[in-house]
Amino acid sequence: MLEKATILGFPYQLDEENCWQILPRQRGETWQLTSARARWILSLRNVPQLYLDSEEAIAFLAMRARSR
């Protein structure tokens, strides 16, 4: 997943709980993907919205990459 995020140009980091976070490329975008076991939580403005599997998270990143 992190390799796909890198290929699509999205930065990532470890948060204080040692969970991976994939961040937006553009300043001002308010979403993030956070690892949660084998899934990803999509949050908007730090509010969890969707619980995604890796395929769904990659599709979300690919859509965001095309929109810019």
N, C-alpha and C positions, 0 to 999 in steps of 0.2 A: 504494500500500500504506500509506504513512504517513498519507495523508488518511483512509483507512478506519479505521486505528487511532485517529486523533483523533476521528472520528465516534463510534466505540464507546467512547471515553473512556480509551484507553490512552496513557500518556506514552511518548515516545521520545527518544533522545539518540544522539550520535555517540560511539563508543568511541575508544580510543587509536589504533586502526588505521584510523580513518575509516570504519568500518562502522556502519550504523544498527542500533540495538537498540531493540526494542519491549519495554516492561517491564510487569509486572503492575500493576493498579490498587490491589490490596490488599497492605498490608504483611504480610510473612510468607509470601507465595507465592514459590516458588523457581524459577519458569520465566522464560525470556526468549527472544525471537526475535531472531536476528542476521542481517543481510543478508550474503549470500555470492553475489556476482555477480547472477544473475537469480533466485536462490532464497533461502530462509530456513532457518536452522538453529534448531531448537527444542532448547533446553538445559534440563535440570532439575538444580538444584544445581550449575550451571556444568559439567555433563557433557553434551556433545552427544548427542542421542537420535535426532532425525529430520531429514531433509533435505526441506523442503517447497517446492512451487511457491507462487506468490502466492495462488492460489485456495484451496489447502489451508491456508495460513497465515491467510487471512481467515476461513475456516470455523472454525479453532481459536479465533481471537479472538472470533468471534460466539458460540461455545459458552461461552467463559469469561465473556463479558458477560452471557449469560442466567443463568449459575449464581450470580450475586451479586445 
